[in-house]
Amino acid sequence: MSYDAVLLVSFGGPNGPADVIPFLENVLRGKNVPRERMLEVAEHYYHFGGVSPINQQNLQLKEALQEHLSNVGPNLPIYWGNRNWHPLLADTLQQMKADGVQRCLALMTSAFSCYSGCRQYREDLAKALEQVGGGLVIHKLRVFFNHPGFILPIARRCAEFYQSWSPAQLANGRILFCAHSIPNAMAAGSAYEMQLREASRLVAEQIGAPESQWELVFQSRSGPPTQPWLEPDVCDRIRQLHSEQGVQTVMVVPIGFVSDHLEVLYDLDTEAKALCEELGVQFQRVATVGNAPEFVTALGDLIRERTSAAPRTAIGNLPANHDFCPMDCCLSGRPGAPTLPTVAGVDQIGS
C-alpha cells in the first residue's frame, strides 16, 4: 500500500513540575486508581524535577528513524504525537491534515500486545481523528517483540554484564526480565505474558543463560490493592530470592520498555536499587533498546513490510504478529467495558 507519512505515537510525559498533575489526570482519567496513588506517582516525577525523559528520547528516536528512512527508504516524513501530553495526538493529526497527509502508518512505542499497549492507542487515535473531523486513514504497525532488531541489542547489553559474572555469580545470580504490570483481567484478553516470556527467553538464549537463571517479574502497578495484577513485583521477588535462595547478584532487564523513561529510572534505578543496597545484593540494570542502530533498522523494516511487501522478520517460537488487529484484540477486561472494539477491527482508522 502507499502511504504519505509515519506517525510516531507514544505515551507522553510532563516537561516541568506544573505539568505533572494535569499529565497524570490525563493518564488516569476513567481508571479506578485512588488519588493518593496518583499523588504518590507525582512525587516520583518531582524527584526528577517534574520532567520525564521520554519526550527527549522520542525526539532522538524520531530523528534516528527519519535519517534511516532518508537513506534506506521509504523516504516518508515522520510526525510525533502523544496520548497523554504535548504534542497531543489531535494537534499532530491537525498538522498532518494541513500538510496534505491522507494515509499514514502509526508506529506505537510498545513492543507487546495488551490493552494499554495496543487497543488503547487505537482508541485514542480514533478519538483524536474525530476531534479533527476525520480526513486521514491510519494503519497501525505490528508489535515487534520478536523482531531480531529488538531482541539482539538487548541481548548485547545483557551480555556485557553476564560475560563478566564470576563463578559465584553464575551459581547464585539471577536475571530478572521486567515489564509493566497490568490487571490480570486485562492480561487474560491479550498475548502480553506469552510475548514477554518469549522475548525474555530469546534474550536469555542469546547470552547463554539457562532457564533456571532467569524469570519474568513486573513493576509499576497502580490499581487498588483489591484488584489482582500480574506478579511477582520486582522488589518483592528480589527480597524473596535473597532471603530464600541466598541470591547475591541480580541483573534487571526492563524488556517491557523501549526507553529509559521515568518508570525505569524510579521503579528500578531508585527503588529496586535501594532495596538491593539495603540487602547487600549487587544490582545491575541493563539499558533499554532506546535508539540502538539495529532497533532503528527494525522499525524501518516494519514500515517497509507495509509499503513494499518486504519479508516479515521474526525469530523464536512465535510468528510475526498480525498487521491488522482482529475484533477481539487486546480487550481491557474492565467490568462494563465494551466487548467489541470502538475502533475499526482491522485498524483502518478513518477509512
C-alpha positions as semicolon CSV with decimal commas, in nm:
position;residue;x (nm);y (nm);z (nm)
1;M;0,000;0,000;0,000
2;S;0,103;0,360;-0,045
3;Y;0,139;0,599;0,247
4;D;0,222;0,966;0,287
5;A;0,378;0,965;0,635
6;V;0,468;0,782;0,954
7;L;0,313;0,881;1,287
8;L;0,521;0,802;1,597
9;V;0,270;0,753;1,879
10;S;0,388;0,747;2,237
11;F;0,267;0,781;2,594
12;G;0,390;1,132;2,664
13;G;0,529;1,285;2,980
14;P;0,549;1,615;3,170
15;N;0,803;1,879;3,074
16;G;0,811;2,050;3,414
17;P;0,659;2,047;3,765
18;A;0,344;2,234;3,659
19;D;0,267;1,962;3,403
20;V;0,282;1,667;3,643
21;I;-0,071;1,665;3,792
22;P;-0,253;1,754;3,465
23;F;-0,050;1,485;3,288
24;L;-0,134;1,219;3,547
25;E;-0,500;1,318;3,541
26;N;-0,495;1,258;3,166
27;V;-0,331;0,920;3,215
28;L;-0,573;0,806;3,486
29;R;-0,897;0,952;3,351
30;G;-1,167;0,684;3,368
31;K;-0,949;0,441;3,562
32;N;-1,011;0,312;3,913
33;V;-0,688;0,444;4,064
34;P;-0,701;0,609;4,409
35;R;-0,599;0,975;4,412
36;E;-0,343;0,903;4,682
37;R;-0,172;0,666;4,440
38;M;-0,168;0,940;4,176
39;L;-0,007;1,182;4,422
40;E;0,247;0,914;4,513
41;V;0,341;0,875;4,147
42;A;0,358;1,254;4,115
43;E;0,634;1,251;4,376
44;H;0,831;1,018;4,150
45;Y;0,822;1,283;3,878
46;Y;0,909;1,563;4,122
47;H;1,211;1,354;4,227
48;F;1,343;1,419;3,874
49;G;1,244;1,785;3,857
50;G;0,898;1,715;3,714
51;V;1,048;1,626;3,376
52;S;1,004;1,289;3,210
53;P;1,293;1,187;2,985
54;I;1,052;1,012;2,748
55;N;0,996;1,322;2,536
56;Q;1,364;1,376;2,459
57;Q;1,406;1,005;2,397
58;N;1,118;1,009;2,148
59;L;1,273;1,305;1,968
60;Q;1,602;1,117;1,940
61;L;1,425;0,806;1,810
62;K;1,226;1,014;1,560
63;E;1,543;1,179;1,429
64;A;1,728;0,849;1,401
65;L;1,439;0,682;1,218
66;Q;1,396;0,981;0,986
67;E;1,763;0,961;0,891
68;H;1,731;0,585;0,834
69;L;1,428;0,627;0,608
70;S;1,602;0,904;0,415
71;N;1,896;0,672;0,350
72;V;1,721;0,337;0,302
73;G;1,359;0,424;0,224
74;P;1,077;0,474;0,204
75;N;1,152;0,843;0,241
76;L;0,840;0,938;0,438
77;P;0,810;1,229;0,681
78;I;0,771;1,132;1,048
79;Y;0,528;1,309;1,277
80;W;0,508;1,263;1,653
81;G;0,201;1,267;1,878
82;N;0,133;1,156;2,237
83;R;-0,168;1,007;2,406
84;N;-0,134;1,198;2,733
85;W;0,077;1,513;2,687
86;H;0,205;1,756;2,429
87;P;0,241;1,714;2,140
88;L;-0,108;1,564;2,171
89;L;-0,241;1,335;1,900
90;A;-0,519;1,569;1,789
91;D;-0,274;1,856;1,739
92;T;-0,040;1,636;1,539
93;L;-0,321;1,497;1,323
94;Q;-0,439;1,850;1,252
95;Q;-0,090;1,942;1,134
96;M;-0,073;1,630;0,917
97;K;-0,402;1,722;0,752
98;A;-0,276;2,075;0,691
99;D;0,034;1,924;0,527
100;G;-0,181;1,717;0,292
101;V;-0,124;1,376;0,452
102;Q;-0,405;1,133;0,366
103;R;-0,272;0,789;0,464
104;C;-0,018;0,715;0,735
105;L;0,139;0,429;0,928
106;A;0,122;0,457;1,307
107;L;0,424;0,331;1,499
108;M;0,346;0,276;1,866
109;T;0,636;0,275;2,113
110;S;0,517;-0,056;2,259
111;A;0,670;-0,391;2,170
112;F;0,397;-0,604;2,329
113;S;0,024;-0,662;2,290
114;C;-0,220;-0,562;2,563
115;Y;-0,497;-0,307;2,604
116;S;-0,258;-0,037;2,727
117;G;-0,001;-0,109;2,456
118;C;-0,229;-0,170;2,158
119;R;-0,603;-0,122;2,172
120;Q;-0,595;0,195;2,386
121;Y;-0,358;0,353;2,137
122;R;-0,606;0,276;1,860
123;E;-0,895;0,412;2,063
124;D;-0,707;0,733;2,136
125;L;-0,616;0,769;1,770
126;A;-0,982;0,728;1,674
127;K;-1,088;0,991;1,929
128;A;-0,821;1,233;1,808
129;L;-0,923;1,176;1,449
130;E;-1,284;1,251;1,538
131;Q;-1,173;1,575;1,706
132;V;-1,008;1,697;1,387
133;G;-1,300;1,596;1,164
134;G;-1,151;1,286;1,004
135;G;-0,981;1,303;0,669
136;L;-0,697;1,058;0,745
137;V;-0,656;0,683;0,717
138;I;-0,423;0,543;0,986
139;H;-0,287;0,189;0,982
140;K;-0,109;0,058;1,291
141;L;0,223;-0,124;1,251
142;R;0,255;-0,463;1,420
143;V;0,415;-0,514;1,760
144;F;0,780;-0,614;1,738
145;F;0,853;-0,821;2,050
146;N;1,025;-1,096;1,848
147;H;1,195;-0,891;1,579
148;P;1,572;-0,956;1,593
149;G;1,633;-0,581;1,582
150;F;1,459;-0,553;1,918
151;I;1,600;-0,871;2,078
152;L;1,964;-0,857;1,974
153;P;2,056;-0,509;2,107
154;I;1,906;-0,602;2,445
155;A;2,096;-0,930;2,443
156;R;2,420;-0,750;2,363
157;R;2,371;-0,518;2,658
158;C;2,287;-0,812;2,886
159;A;2,599;-0,994;2,771
160;E;2,816;-0,703;2,884
161;F;2,719;-0,789;3,242
162;Y;2,667;-1,164;3,210
163;Q;3,001;-1,242;3,048
164;S;3,179;-1,076;3,339
165;W;2,998;-1,276;3,608
166;S;3,226;-1,477;3,835
167;P;3,165;-1,849;3,900
168;A;2,990;-1,749;4,224
169;Q;2,760;-1,508;4,041
170;L;2,683;-1,770;3,779
171;A;2,592;-2,007;4,061
172;N;2,363;-1,778;4,258
173;G;2,289;-1,475;4,036
174;R;1,953;-1,419;3,871
175;I;1,835;-1,234;3,561
176;L;1,502;-1,060;3,615
177;F;1,323;-0,955;3,297
178;C;1,094;-0,673;3,399
179;A;0,774;-0,533;3,245
180;H;0,490;-0,305;3,349
181;S;0,229;-0,496;3,546
182;I;-0,130;-0,490;3,423
183;P;-0,454;-0,621;3,579
184;N;-0,499;-0,997;3,545
185;A;-0,831;-0,939;3,369
186;M;-0,655;-0,726;3,108
187;A;-0,376;-0,980;3,067
188;A;-0,634;-1,253;3,004
189;G;-0,753;-1,067;2,695
190;S;-0,415;-1,043;2,523
191;A;-0,090;-1,222;2,443
192;Y;0,106;-0,990;2,674
193;E;0,252;-1,250;2,910
194;M;0,323;-1,500;2,633
195;Q;0,505;-1,240;2,425
196;L;0,705;-1,116;2,724
197;R;0,816;-1,468;2,816
198;E;0,914;-1,541;2,458
199;A;1,116;-1,219;2,427
200;S;1,286;-1,291;2,761
201;R;1,363;-1,646;2,652
202;L;1,514;-1,521;2,327
203;V;1,743;-1,276;2,507
204;A;1,848;-1,541;2,761
205;E;1,916;-1,784;2,477
206;Q;2,135;-1,528;2,300
207;I;2,358;-1,480;2,606
208;G;2,367;-1,850;2,700
209;A;2,175;-1,817;3,029
210;P;1,999;-2,140;3,136
211;E;1,626;-2,135;3,200
212;S;1,685;-2,182;3,573
213;Q;1,871;-1,849;3,590
214;W;1,608;-1,609;3,456
215;E;1,245;-1,522;3,517
216;L;0,981;-1,262;3,434
217;V;0,881;-1,007;3,701
218;F;0,666;-0,695;3,700
219;Q;0,669;-0,338;3,825
220;S;0,475;-0,011;3,845
221;R;0,129;-0,144;3,932
222;S;-0,118;0,135;4,007
223;G;-0,458;-0,022;4,071
224;P;-0,637;-0,068;4,403
225;P;-0,496;-0,341;4,632
226;T;-0,814;-0,546;4,589
227;Q;-0,759;-0,582;4,215
228;P;-0,523;-0,866;4,115
229;W;-0,237;-0,760;3,887
230;L;0,042;-0,959;3,727
231;E;0,306;-1,068;3,979
232;P;0,563;-1,107;4,123
233;D;0,664;-0,747;4,184
234;V;1,033;-0,692;4,113
235;C;1,117;-0,571;4,464
236;D;0,917;-0,848;4,631
237;R;1,097;-1,104;4,417
238;I;1,443;-0,962;4,489
239;R;1,372;-0,977;4,861
240;Q;1,245;-1,335;4,830
241;L;1,537;-1,456;4,618
242;H;1,783;-1,311;4,867
243;S;1,616;-1,448;5,179
244;E;1,518;-1,792;5,047
245;Q;1,792;-1,873;4,795
246;G;2,081;-1,652;4,903
247;V;2,095;-1,467;4,572
248;Q;2,369;-1,203;4,582
249;T;2,352;-1,058;4,229
250;V;2,050;-0,954;4,021
251;M;2,058;-0,831;3,664
252;V;1,737;-0,638;3,594
253;V;1,637;-0,615;3,228
254;P;1,345;-0,376;3,158
255;I;1,243;-0,569;2,849
256;G;0,887;-0,437;2,860
257;F;1,005;-0,080;2,795
258;V;1,151;0,074;2,481
259;S;1,327;0,365;2,651
260;D;1,477;0,455;2,989
261;H;1,187;0,676;3,091
262;L;1,072;0,763;3,440
263;E;0,923;0,428;3,541
264;V;1,259;0,268;3,467
265;L;1,457;0,544;3,639
266;Y;1,242;0,548;3,953
267;D;1,099;0,198;3,999
268;L;1,422;0,023;3,906
269;D;1,717;0,262;3,936
270;T;1,582;0,420;4,255
271;E;1,354;0,178;4,444
272;A;1,490;-0,161;4,336
273;K;1,848;-0,039;4,357
274;A;1,792;0,098;4,709
275;L;1,645;-0,235;4,816
276;C;1,949;-0,420;4,682
277;E;2,181;-0,185;4,868
278;E;1,985;-0,249;5,187
279;L;2,010;-0,627;5,138
280;G;2,372;-0,627;5,022
281;V;2,273;-0,759;4,678
282;Q;2,467;-0,642;4,373
283;F;2,229;-0,459;4,140
284;Q;2,287;-0,446;3,765
285;R;2,039;-0,272;3,536
286;V;2,054;-0,323;3,161
287;A;1,973;-0,028;2,935
288;T;1,660;-0,040;2,723
289;V;1,683;-0,066;2,345
290;G;1,650;0,313;2,302
291;N;1,764;0,416;1,955
292;A;2,017;0,137;1,900
293;P;2,101;0,115;1,528
294;E;1,958;-0,238;1,497
295;F;1,633;-0,123;1,656
296;V;1,600;0,176;1,426
297;T;1,656;-0,057;1,130
298;A;1,390;-0,292;1,270
299;L;1,138;-0,007;1,279
300;G;1,231;0,069;0,920
301;D;1,169;-0,298;0,840
302;L;0,816;-0,273;0,986
303;I;0,745;0,023;0,760
304;R;0,889;-0,148;0,453
305;E;0,674;-0,457;0,522
306;R;0,369;-0,240;0,461
307;T;0,499;-0,030;0,173
308;S;0,694;-0,276;-0,040
309;A;0,599;-0,629;0,072
310;A;0,939;-0,678;0,238
311;P;0,983;-1,001;0,441
312;R;0,808;-1,013;0,781
313;T;1,105;-1,082;1,005
314;A;1,069;-1,262;1,339
315;I;1,273;-1,509;1,544
316;G;1,187;-1,771;1,802
317;N;0,881;-1,988;1,857
318;L;0,612;-1,734;1,768
319;P;0,538;-1,590;1,424
320;A;0,550;-1,224;1,329
321;N;0,244;-1,063;1,486
322;H;-0,059;-0,970;1,278
323;D;-0,069;-0,643;1,086
324;F;-0,441;-0,588;1,129
325;C;-0,591;-0,649;1,471
326;P;-0,888;-0,891;1,499
327;M;-1,216;-0,776;1,651
328;D;-1,135;-0,912;1,999
329;C;-0,776;-0,787;2,008
330;C;-0,647;-0,670;2,346
331;L;-0,972;-0,612;2,536
332;S;-0,941;-0,407;2,854
333;G;-1,103;-0,661;3,086
334;R;-1,275;-0,381;3,280
335;P;-1,625;-0,457;3,409
336;G;-1,880;-0,298;3,181
337;A;-1,628;-0,222;2,907
338;P;-1,746;-0,299;2,551
339;T;-1,653;-0,643;2,424
340;L;-1,630;-0,515;2,068
341;P;-1,382;-0,253;1,953
342;T;-1,462;0,116;1,948
343;V;-1,226;0,143;1,651
344;A;-1,224;-0,048;1,325
345;G;-1,132;-0,408;1,389
346;V;-0,872;-0,412;1,111
347;D;-0,702;-0,091;1,225
348;Q;-0,826;0,104;0,928
349;I;-0,882;0,410;1,144
350;G;-1,061;0,673;0,939
351;S;-1,119;0,455;0,636
